Amino acid sequence: MAQGITHQIISVVDELYDTGLITPKGGNVSARIPGTQELWITPTQLYKGGLTEETLIRVNMRGRKLAGRDRPSVELPMHLLVYQTREDVGAVIHTHAPMVTVVGLFDEPIPAITIEALALGLVPIVPFLLSGTKEQSQAIVDALGDGPGVLLRNHGLMTVGKDLRDAASRAHQAEFAARTVVLCRLLGGDPAVVPEKLAEFLKKIVS
Ligand SMILES: [Zn+2]
């Protein structure tokens, strides 16, 4: 089972790197090891375009390293606090995706222009805080609540999911929505939005 998880993590990192959501050194991915109180997480500093299963680090829920030759992501405390507070979460993904990062720099609400934008509109923005600090982890978990993700101002995005596929799909959806929002801003004027009553109904379904 653990073997399968490490393979899935590398597949997701490759997918996120190839689609530009993770940068050469920016972004990290972790997943619970089913049936244990442990997880696998990607390493810090290594080039994210060429990770192998051997570079992953196995840690327990207190962050103690159990296996792996490299050092875990500096954002490990954020991952740990999410798993400690959200039993339903099986995977955590942090990206440095370009469009969602742009959207996170502004305080304007995201217009309800598409289904994906409705979901993103509910994603809270966390002010910039230093990675790996208790302050950052707590602020992210507080903002996350029982939601699908948070925007990290001047930094990127964190999504959670029941498994790696779920968390990765949310990262892609957020970037897709953010790209649409940015293009609307470039065209100027007021984009057409989903009627308010339908938007309220859909928000409950897509968030
Ligand atoms: Zn980061």
Boltz pocket constraint, residues with backbone or C-beta under 6 A from the ligand:
constraints:
  - pocket:
      binder: B
      contacts: [[A, 26], [A, 27], [A, 75], [A, 94], [A, 95], [A, 96], [A, 131], [A, 155], [A, 156]]
      max_distance: 6.0
